[in-house]
Amino acid sequence: MPSTESHDGRGARAGTVLFLKRWLRRPFTMGSAVPSGRLLGQAMAGATLAAIEGRQGPIVELGAGTGQVTRALLEAGIPADRLVLIEREPELAAFLHRHFPEPYIVEGDAARLPQLLQERGLGTPAAIVSSLPLLSLPADVVDGIVRGVFEALPRGAALIQFTYGPKPPVPRSLRESLRLVATRGHRIWRNMPPAVVWTFRRPEGA
């Protein structure tokens, strides 16, 4: 069971304050000035539960930040010991260690995902959940991250990614190159800013 501290209001408020401070320092590396809202977290968790049905292995979260999506995954019933949280920024990784002691936390770059998993013997993911601001990142960085995700995932397994933009967060050329099938969720208007959850898969025969 997830720890009480991971669900309390103090942890959520502290995360919001930290997120805002980091946005003020480095706005172009963050997708928004505020962390993901509760409804968006619930939508991400729902898409993840659907994606992992019948699948074994860890659920990997990229860009876990201050744990807003992590909290929703735990509240949806995903066991903490199945979660692997990857966060590049040391300050955010330290925050995750304090407030989410049970998931496995990796301080590392999502662009090195296959190596990070292999180095730690974490096995093949059941799904990958991403809060990375793909639309704000350089094209070559997005290309490397997404290719690494689908190198790590088995065929048929899903990448769940949200975006605030009107288009899929994975560019068409990259989707076509990897033969990905994209599924769009409903726009969550009550999130600030409004967001959409996308699910990307590479079918078994692709």
C-alpha positions as CSV (number, residue, x, y, z in Angstrom):
1,M,0.0,0.0,0.0
2,P,1.3,3.5,-0.7
3,S,2.5,5.5,2.2
4,T,0.2,8.0,4.0
5,E,2.7,10.8,3.3
6,S,2.4,10.3,-0.4
7,H,-1.3,11.2,-0.4
8,D,-1.4,14.0,2.1
9,G,-2.3,17.6,1.2
10,R,1.1,18.9,2.6
11,G,3.0,16.9,0.0
12,A,0.8,18.1,-2.8
13,R,1.1,21.7,-1.7
14,A,4.9,21.5,-1.3
15,G,5.1,20.0,-4.8
16,T,3.1,22.8,-6.3
17,V,5.4,25.4,-4.6
18,L,8.5,23.6,-5.8
19,F,7.2,23.2,-9.3
20,L,6.3,26.9,-9.6
21,K,9.8,27.9,-8.3
22,R,11.4,25.8,-10.9
23,W,9.2,27.2,-13.6
24,L,10.2,30.7,-12.6
25,R,13.8,29.8,-12.9
26,R,13.6,27.8,-16.1
27,P,10.3,28.3,-17.8
28,F,11.3,26.9,-21.2
29,T,12.1,23.5,-19.7
30,M,8.6,23.0,-18.2
31,G,5.4,22.5,-20.0
32,S,3.3,24.6,-17.6
33,A,3.7,26.9,-14.6
34,V,1.7,24.5,-12.5
35,P,1.9,20.7,-12.1
36,S,-0.7,18.3,-13.6
37,G,-4.1,18.7,-12.0
38,R,-6.1,16.0,-10.3
39,L,-8.4,15.3,-13.2
40,L,-5.5,15.0,-15.6
41,G,-3.7,12.6,-13.2
42,Q,-6.9,10.5,-13.0
43,A,-7.1,10.4,-16.8
44,M,-3.4,9.3,-17.0
45,A,-4.0,6.6,-14.4
46,G,-7.1,5.4,-16.2
47,A,-5.3,5.1,-19.5
48,T,-2.4,3.3,-17.7
49,L,-4.7,0.7,-16.0
50,A,-6.2,-0.1,-19.4
51,A,-2.7,-0.4,-21.0
52,I,-1.3,-2.7,-18.4
53,E,-4.2,-5.2,-18.2
54,G,-2.7,-8.7,-18.5
55,R,0.9,-7.4,-18.6
56,Q,3.7,-8.0,-16.2
57,G,6.6,-5.8,-15.4
58,P,7.2,-2.3,-14.0
59,I,5.2,0.8,-14.9
60,V,7.8,3.5,-15.7
61,E,7.0,7.2,-15.3
62,L,9.2,9.6,-17.2
63,G,9.6,13.1,-15.8
64,A,7.9,12.3,-12.5
65,G,8.5,15.9,-11.3
66,T,6.7,16.5,-8.0
67,G,4.6,13.3,-8.2
68,Q,1.2,14.6,-9.3
69,V,0.7,11.7,-11.8
70,T,2.5,9.3,-9.4
71,R,-0.1,10.1,-6.7
72,A,-2.9,9.4,-9.2
73,L,-1.3,6.1,-10.2
74,L,-1.1,5.0,-6.6
75,E,-4.7,6.1,-5.8
76,A,-5.9,4.1,-8.8
77,G,-4.5,1.0,-7.1
78,I,-1.2,0.4,-8.9
79,P,1.2,-1.1,-6.4
80,A,4.0,1.2,-5.4
81,D,6.5,-1.5,-5.9
82,R,5.6,-1.7,-9.6
83,L,6.4,2.0,-10.2
84,V,9.7,3.2,-11.5
85,L,10.0,7.0,-11.4
86,I,12.6,8.6,-13.6
87,E,13.5,12.2,-13.0
88,R,16.5,14.1,-14.3
89,E,16.6,17.1,-12.0
90,P,18.3,16.4,-8.6
91,E,16.0,18.7,-6.7
92,L,12.9,17.0,-8.0
93,A,14.4,13.5,-7.5
94,A,15.1,14.4,-3.9
95,F,11.5,15.6,-3.4
96,L,10.2,12.3,-4.8
97,H,12.5,10.3,-2.4
98,R,11.0,12.3,0.5
99,H,7.3,12.0,-0.4
100,F,7.2,8.7,-2.3
101,P,9.5,6.3,-0.4
102,E,8.1,3.1,-1.9
103,P,8.4,3.4,-5.7
104,Y,11.9,2.8,-7.2
105,I,13.3,6.2,-8.1
106,V,16.0,6.8,-10.7
107,E,17.8,10.1,-11.0
108,G,18.6,10.1,-14.7
109,D,17.8,11.3,-18.2
110,A,14.8,9.8,-19.9
111,A,16.8,10.0,-23.2
112,R,18.8,7.1,-21.8
113,L,15.8,5.0,-20.8
114,P,16.9,1.6,-22.2
115,Q,20.3,2.0,-20.5
116,L,18.8,3.1,-17.2
117,L,16.5,0.1,-17.1
118,Q,19.3,-2.3,-18.1
119,E,21.8,-1.0,-15.7
120,R,19.4,-1.5,-12.8
121,G,18.0,-4.9,-13.9
122,L,14.5,-3.5,-13.9
123,G,13.1,-5.7,-16.6
124,T,10.7,-5.0,-19.5
125,P,8.1,-2.3,-18.8
126,A,4.4,-3.1,-18.9
127,A,3.8,0.5,-19.9
128,I,5.5,3.9,-19.9
129,V,3.8,7.0,-18.6
130,S,5.3,10.3,-19.6
131,S,4.8,13.8,-18.2
132,L,7.7,15.2,-20.3
133,P,6.9,18.4,-22.2
134,L,7.6,16.9,-25.6
135,L,6.2,19.9,-27.5
136,S,8.7,22.2,-25.7
137,L,11.8,20.0,-26.4
138,P,14.1,20.1,-29.5
139,A,13.1,17.7,-32.2
140,D,16.2,15.6,-31.9
141,V,15.7,15.2,-28.2
142,V,12.0,14.1,-28.7
143,D,13.2,11.7,-31.4
144,G,15.8,10.1,-29.0
145,I,13.3,9.9,-26.1
146,V,10.5,8.3,-28.1
147,R,12.8,5.8,-29.9
148,G,14.2,4.9,-26.6
149,V,10.7,4.3,-25.2
150,F,9.8,1.9,-27.9
151,E,13.2,0.2,-27.7
152,A,12.3,-0.5,-24.1
153,L,8.7,-1.5,-24.6
154,P,7.6,-4.8,-26.0
155,R,5.4,-4.8,-29.1
156,G,1.8,-3.9,-28.2
157,A,2.7,-2.1,-25.0
158,A,1.8,1.5,-24.6
159,L,3.3,4.9,-24.1
160,I,0.8,7.2,-22.3
161,Q,1.6,10.9,-22.8
162,F,-0.3,14.0,-22.1
163,T,-0.1,17.3,-24.0
164,Y,-1.5,20.8,-23.7
165,G,-1.3,21.3,-27.5
166,P,-3.9,20.6,-30.2
167,K,-1.8,18.0,-32.0
168,P,-0.3,14.6,-31.0
169,P,2.8,15.2,-28.9
170,V,4.7,12.6,-31.0
171,P,5.3,14.1,-34.5
172,R,3.8,12.4,-37.5
173,S,7.1,11.6,-39.1
174,L,8.3,9.8,-36.0
175,R,5.0,8.0,-35.6
176,E,5.2,6.8,-39.2
177,S,8.9,5.8,-38.8
178,L,8.1,3.7,-35.8
179,R,4.7,2.6,-37.1
180,L,2.9,3.8,-34.1
181,V,-0.8,3.8,-33.6
182,A,-2.1,6.8,-31.7
183,T,-5.3,7.0,-29.7
184,R,-6.6,10.3,-28.5
185,G,-8.5,10.8,-25.2
186,H,-11.0,13.5,-24.4
187,R,-9.7,17.0,-23.7
188,I,-9.8,17.7,-20.0
189,W,-11.1,21.3,-20.0
190,R,-11.1,21.6,-16.2
191,N,-7.3,21.1,-16.1
192,M,-5.2,24.3,-16.2
193,P,-4.2,24.4,-18.9
194,P,-6.6,22.0,-20.7
195,A,-4.9,18.8,-21.6
196,V,-5.3,15.6,-23.7
197,V,-4.0,12.2,-22.9
198,W,-2.7,10.2,-25.8
199,T,-1.8,6.5,-26.0
200,F,0.8,5.3,-28.5
201,R,1.5,1.7,-29.4
202,R,3.5,-0.2,-31.9
203,P,1.3,-3.2,-32.9
204,E,2.6,-6.7,-32.7
205,G,3.1,-7.0,-36.5
206,A,4.5,-3.6,-37.1
